[in-house]
Amino acid sequence: MFNLATRHSPLAKTPSPIGILGGTFDPIHFGHLRLAQELAEGLGLREVRFIPAGRPPHRTQPFALTQQRLEMARLGIVGNPLFTLDEREIFKPTPSYTVETLLDLRRETGAAQPLCLFMGTDAFLGLISWHRWRELFELAHIVVAQRPGFSGLGRAAATMPNDLRDELNRRLTNEPEALSATSAGAVFIQPITALDISATQIREQLAAGQSPRYLLPDAVLDYIQTNGLY
């Protein structure tokens, strides 16, 4: 169990945390946006950085072009003062490894700035397949967005790889204050609203001549239709 006393004693005042949400955003949709909004408000974050991946190492290459995905992300977050667009990954010619992005962010923000890396439960359960995965805990907190109906990471621990289970047992906290009082190292589970929306679903509907309206912002849908995407 993550212990605040073992990280800072006495507690040092640190800046409000920055949330990090990566993805291909092919296209960005309300599932991404609502997750970011709920985590930002629920955890008292100062901002959420949306970081579109250039060449994702764990999945097939995106359907839309780099500049198109960047523009859709920009249109998706416009008007929300909590959201910012970070372009550091999308134009990289090499694979977009999260650990390298966090190292870059850590150099930029300094050692004291709390960083919160957002991911879903499935992503966390597969974390040991990520490049230099253990280093992620030293660079950021991991916030697992848990949808209703999932029994929790604790119950899933029995089927986790031993290394990941050990890290979870050592780092799991139910204290949101840990994300503000320390700069990295905790795993926190935050329930979110269930929105069963996926970019794959949206692309399939568009390919079939169906409308995905109300699954993504109107500005993003208008951009897709104007540019004949998917």
N, C-alpha and C positions, 0 to 999 in steps of 0.2 A: 504494500500500500504506500502510495506517494505521501511523504511526510514533509510538510512545510518547514518544520523546525530543523530538519536536517539539511535544508537547502539554504535558508537564510535565518540567522539568529543573531540579533533581533531582525525582524522583517524590514527589508529596505524598500523604500517607496520606488516603484517602477512605473513607467508609462503605461497607459491603457493598451491592451493587446491589439495586434493587427491580425485579422483573419486572412487566410490564404485559401483560395478555391481554384484549383487547376482543372483542366479538362480540354477536350477538343472543341467544345461548344459548336457542334456541327449538326444542327444549330443550337444556340442558347435557347432555353425555354423556362417556363415558370417553375419547374422543379428545381433548377439551379437557383433561380432568383429568390424563391420563397425560402429555400434552405439557408441561403446567405442572410436573408433578412431576419429569420428567427434566431439564428445563431448570434448574429451581431447584437440584437436587442437582448436576448436571453443572457448573454455573457458579458455585456457591457463593452463591446469592442469599439475602438475608435474608427476603424474602417475595415472593409473587406476588399482585398485585391483579387480581381479576376485575372488569372494568368492562362491565356490560351496556349496550348502546347503546339509546338512546331512539328516535330516528328515524335509522336508518342511511342515509347519502346514496348508497351504492353498490349497494343491493339493495332488493328489495321489502320492504314493511313486514311486521313479524313477525306470525305467526298468533295467538300467545297474547297476552293483555293484558299491559300493562307490569308490574303488580303480580304477575302470575302468573310471568312470566319472572324477575323479581327473586327471588321465593320459590323457584323451582326452582334458581336459582344458589346461593341460600343453603343449600338442602338438599344440593346437590351437593358443596359444599366443607366442610360441617360436619365437625368432628373432625380436620381437617388443620391443624396449627399454622403451616404455611408459607403457607396461603391466607387471603386476606381479601377481603371484598366491598366494592366501591367504588360508591356510588350516584350519583356526580356527573353521569353522562350520562343516566341512564335517565328522569328526570323533566323533562329539558329540552324546551321546546316547539319548539326549533329543531333543525336537523340536527346529529348528533353527529360533528363533525369531530375527527379525532385530534389535529391540531395544536393545537386549542383546549384539548383535554383535557391535553395535555402541557404547555402553557403554564400551566395551572392547577396541575398537579402540581409544576411547577418553582417556582412562587411558594410553594407549600406546603412543599416539601422543601428548598429552597435550591439555590444554584448548584453546590455541591460534590457533591451526592448523585447517584451513578450511577443512571440509569434505563435499563432494557432493554425495548424494545418488541418483543414477539413477533409473528411473522407467518409464514405459509407461503410456499413458493417462488412459487406463483401470485400471491399478493398482492404480493410484492416485484417480480415482473416487471411488474405493472401499476401500480407506485407513482406514475408520473408523472400518473396520472389523479386522484390524491388532492389534496385542497384544500391549497395551499401546501406541497407535498410536500418541497421543498428544506429548509424550516425544521425538518422532523422530525430531520434529522441534527444540528442544533445543539441540540436539546432532549433527545435520547436516543440510545443505541446501538440498532441494529436487529439483532435476533437472528432469523435465518432457520432455522426448524425444517425440516430436510430428511429426508424419508422414504427408506428404502432403494429403490434402483432409479432414483432421479433422478441424472442425470449431474453435476449441480452447476451453480452459477450461473456459474462460469468458462466452461463450455462454452456456456452459454446467452447469454453476452455478445455473441456475434456477431449475434444477432437482437434485442438490446435497443435501445431508442431511444438515440441517442448521449449524451444528457444523463445518463440513468441509468447507462449503461456507464461514463462518466467518473467519476461518483460512486462506483460500485462499485470501480473500479480504484484510486481514491484512498483508499478507506476500508476495504477488505477486510483483515481480520487473521485469522491463525490462532492468535493468542495470547489465550487466555481472560483472562489477566491485564489486558489492555487494558480490559476491561469493569469492572474494579475500580479501576484506577489513574487513570482519567479518567471524567468525568461523562457524556460524550456523544461522538458522532462516528464510531464504528466500525461496521462491518458484520461480523458473525460468523455463520458457518454451523455449526449443531449438528445432527448426525445424531440421529434419534429412532426409537423403535420404530414400525413400520408398523401402524396400527390404522385399517382402512378403514371408518370409521363417520362418518355424516353426520346432521345434524338432519333433513334432507329424507327420508332413508331411514327414520328413526324415525317421522316423521309419516305417511309412506306406509304403513308397516306397521300403525300404529294405525288409520288410515282403512280399511284392508283387513281389520280384525279379527284381525290377527296380533300376536303378543307380541314387543316389542323387549327383553325381559328379557335381561340380561347385556351390553347395549349402553350402558346408563346405570345410575346408582345406583338401588337398590331404592326409596329414599325419594323420588326424583324420579318414578319410574314410579308409585308409589303416589299421589303428588300428582296426576299426570296423570289417572289413572283415577278418583280421588275427585272431581275437578273436571270430568270429561268433556271433556278437551282433545283437540284434533286429530281 
